């Protein structure tokens, strides 16, 4: 499972590398276009890199909602977090469960 800070650090570092800026200067509130100066092609290229790094696929319809660094981080975190496993039944509960009754009548042919 990827930790939130791992996802955040990787995304911010990828943006910093792409923009040739210090990662510390990139905030989660920054808008990809307005604050960081990425044009639409640069945004798509960055998201493609993020897909490769995290081994995910971002559907085209999801791109519209990814306008800030924080939105990208939250989206990726949601995609890389493992699905919750179903709750396990305690062994004691299974042992106490009544066994299925068997029919004592024999089947006639």
N, C-alpha and C positions, 0 to 999 in steps of 0.2 A: 504494500500500500504506500502510495506517495503521500508525504506530509505536505500540508498547505505551504509551509515555508520552502520546501524543496521546489514545488511547482512555481511559487512566486519568484524565487531566486533564479530559476532557469529561464523563466519568461523575461524577467527584467534584464538578465544578463544577455539574452538573445537580442533584445531591443537595443541594449547598450552597444553590443558588438556591431549591429546593423547600422546604428546611428553614429558610431564612433564617438560615443559619449561615456562618461563615468556612470556606472550603474546607480550610484548613490543619488544622481541627479534626476532619476526617473521615479516618479511617484505613482501610486495606484490610482490616483484621481486624474492623472493626465489623460487627455483625450488623444487618441492616436493621430488624428489629423490636425486638430486645432493646436494642441500643445506640443506634439512631437514632430509635426510637419510631414507626416507620412501621407502620400497621395494614395488613391485607391489601389493602384498596382502594387505599391510598397506594402500596404496593409495585407493584400492577398498573398504576397510573397512571404511576409512575416508569419501569417497564419499557416501557410504551407510548411514553413520551417518548424513551427510549433507542432503541427501534425506529425512530422517526422520524428521530432525529439520525444514526443509522448506516445507515439504509435497509436494515434487516434485519427479519425476522419471527421472533419467539420462539414456538415451539410451546408449547401449554399444558403438555405433559408435561415440558418443560424448566424450567418455572417452579419446580418443587419443589426443584431443586438450587441455585437462586440465592438463598441466604440471607444471604451476606455481600457487602460491597462488592468484596472481592477475587475472589469467585466470579463476580460480574457482569462485572467487568473481564476476567477470563480467558475467560469465555464469549464476550463480544463480540469480543475480540481474535481468538479462534478462528474466529469467523464472518466477520470482515471481512478476514482475511488471505487473499491470493490463493492459489489452488491452485498447487502446484508444477508447473512445466512439465516435460514429459518430457525426459529427457536427450537432448541433440543428439548425433548421430553425427558425429565429426570428419570434415572433408572429405577428409583423407588416407586414412582407412579406407574411404570410399566409392570413392575413386579406385583403391585397391588391390584392391577386391573383384573376384573373377573375373566376367567377363561371362557371361551365359547363352549356352550353345552353341546355335547354329542348326543345324538339320538341312540337310544339303547335298542330300538327296534331294528331288526335285520331287514334288508331290502329283499323283496320277493322277486324272483325272476319271471 
